[in-house]
Amino acid sequence: GYIVLGFLFVLFALLYALKKEVWKDLH
């Protein structure tokens, strides 16, 4: 349902933000 969809969206948003932070630290 919409709850699962919203949860996945937040999860991917957090992973994307975390990946950007790690990438910024590496460079």
C-alpha distance matrix in Angstrom:
0.0 3.8 5.5 5.6 6.5 8.9 10.2 11.1 12.6 14.7 15.7 17.0 18.7 20.5 21.6 22.8 24.8 26.2 27.3 29.0 30.8 32.0 33.2 35.0 36.8 37.9 39.5
3.8 0.0 3.8 5.5 4.9 6.0 8.5 9.8 10.4 12.3 14.1 15.3 16.3 18.4 19.9 20.9 22.4 24.2 25.5 26.9 28.6 30.2 31.3 32.9 34.8 36.1 37.6
5.5 3.8 0.0 3.8 5.4 5.2 6.2 8.7 9.9 10.7 12.3 14.4 15.4 16.7 18.5 20.0 21.2 22.6 24.3 25.9 27.2 28.7 30.3 31.7 33.3 34.8 36.6
5.6 5.5 3.8 0.0 3.8 5.4 5.0 6.2 8.6 10.0 10.4 12.3 14.1 15.4 16.4 18.2 19.9 21.0 22.3 24.3 25.8 26.9 28.3 30.2 31.7 32.9 34.7
6.5 4.9 5.4 3.8 0.0 3.8 5.4 5.2 6.2 8.8 9.9 10.7 12.3 14.4 15.4 16.4 18.4 20.0 21.0 22.6 24.5 25.8 26.8 28.6 30.5 31.6 33.1
8.9 6.0 5.2 5.4 3.8 0.0 3.8 5.5 5.0 6.3 8.6 10.0 10.5 12.4 14.3 15.3 16.5 18.4 19.9 21.2 22.7 24.4 25.7 27.0 28.9 30.4 31.9
10.2 8.5 6.2 5.0 5.4 3.8 0.0 3.8 5.4 5.2 6.1 8.7 9.9 10.7 12.4 14.2 15.4 16.5 18.3 20.1 21.3 22.6 24.3 25.8 27.3 28.8 30.6
11.1 9.8 8.7 6.2 5.2 5.5 3.8 0.0 3.8 5.5 4.9 6.1 8.4 9.8 10.5 12.1 14.1 15.2 16.3 18.2 19.9 20.9 22.2 24.2 25.8 26.8 28.6
12.6 10.4 9.9 8.6 6.2 5.0 5.4 3.8 0.0 3.8 5.4 5.3 6.1 8.7 10.0 10.5 12.3 14.2 15.3 16.5 18.4 20.0 21.0 22.5 24.5 25.8 27.2
14.7 12.3 10.7 10.0 8.8 6.3 5.2 5.5 3.8 0.0 3.8 5.5 5.0 6.2 8.6 9.8 10.5 12.2 14.1 15.3 16.5 18.4 19.9 21.1 22.7 24.5 26.0
15.7 14.1 12.3 10.4 9.9 8.6 6.1 4.9 5.4 3.8 0.0 3.8 5.4 5.2 6.3 8.6 10.0 10.6 12.3 14.3 15.5 16.5 18.3 20.0 21.3 22.7 24.6
17.0 15.3 14.4 12.3 10.7 10.0 8.7 6.1 5.3 5.5 3.8 0.0 3.8 5.4 5.0 6.0 8.5 9.7 10.3 12.2 14.2 15.2 16.2 18.2 19.9 20.9 22.6
18.7 16.3 15.4 14.1 12.3 10.5 9.9 8.4 6.1 5.0 5.4 3.8 0.0 3.8 5.5 5.1 6.2 8.5 9.9 10.6 12.4 14.3 15.3 16.5 18.6 20.1 21.4
20.5 18.4 16.7 15.4 14.4 12.4 10.7 9.8 8.7 6.2 5.2 5.4 3.8 0.0 3.8 5.4 5.1 6.0 8.5 9.9 10.6 12.3 14.1 15.3 16.7 18.5 20.2
21.6 19.9 18.5 16.4 15.4 14.3 12.4 10.5 10.0 8.6 6.3 5.0 5.5 3.8 0.0 3.8 5.5 5.0 6.0 8.6 9.8 10.5 12.1 14.1 15.4 16.5 18.5
22.8 20.9 20.0 18.2 16.4 15.3 14.2 12.1 10.5 9.8 8.6 6.0 5.1 5.4 3.8 0.0 3.8 5.4 5.1 6.2 8.7 10.0 10.5 12.3 14.4 15.4 16.7
24.8 22.4 21.2 19.9 18.4 16.5 15.4 14.1 12.3 10.5 10.0 8.5 6.2 5.1 5.5 3.8 0.0 3.8 5.5 5.1 6.3 8.8 9.9 10.6 12.6 14.5 15.7
26.2 24.2 22.6 21.0 20.0 18.4 16.5 15.2 14.2 12.2 10.6 9.7 8.5 6.0 5.0 5.4 3.8 0.0 3.8 5.4 5.1 6.3 8.6 9.8 10.7 12.5 14.5
27.3 25.5 24.3 22.3 21.0 19.9 18.3 16.3 15.3 14.1 12.3 10.3 9.9 8.5 6.0 5.1 5.5 3.8 0.0 3.8 5.4 5.1 6.1 8.5 9.9 10.6 12.5
29.0 26.9 25.9 24.3 22.6 21.2 20.1 18.2 16.5 15.3 14.3 12.2 10.6 9.9 8.6 6.2 5.1 5.4 3.8 0.0 3.8 5.5 5.1 6.1 8.7 9.9 10.8
30.8 28.6 27.2 25.8 24.5 22.7 21.3 19.9 18.4 16.5 15.5 14.2 12.4 10.6 9.8 8.7 6.3 5.1 5.4 3.8 0.0 3.8 5.4 5.1 6.3 8.8 10.2
32.0 30.2 28.7 26.9 25.8 24.4 22.6 20.9 20.0 18.4 16.5 15.2 14.3 12.3 10.5 10.0 8.8 6.3 5.1 5.5 3.8 0.0 3.8 5.4 5.1 6.3 8.9
33.2 31.3 30.3 28.3 26.8 25.7 24.3 22.2 21.0 19.9 18.3 16.2 15.3 14.1 12.1 10.5 9.9 8.6 6.1 5.1 5.4 3.8 0.0 3.8 5.4 5.2 6.4
35.0 32.9 31.7 30.2 28.6 27.0 25.8 24.2 22.5 21.1 20.0 18.2 16.5 15.3 14.1 12.3 10.6 9.8 8.5 6.1 5.1 5.4 3.8 0.0 3.8 5.5 5.4
36.8 34.8 33.3 31.7 30.5 28.9 27.3 25.8 24.5 22.7 21.3 19.9 18.6 16.7 15.4 14.4 12.6 10.7 9.9 8.7 6.3 5.1 5.4 3.8 0.0 3.8 5.5
37.9 36.1 34.8 32.9 31.6 30.4 28.8 26.8 25.8 24.5 22.7 20.9 20.1 18.5 16.5 15.4 14.5 12.5 10.6 9.9 8.8 6.3 5.2 5.5 3.8 0.0 3.8
39.5 37.6 36.6 34.7 33.1 31.9 30.6 28.6 27.2 26.0 24.6 22.6 21.4 20.2 18.5 16.7 15.7 14.5 12.5 10.8 10.2 8.9 6.4 5.4 5.5 3.8 0.0
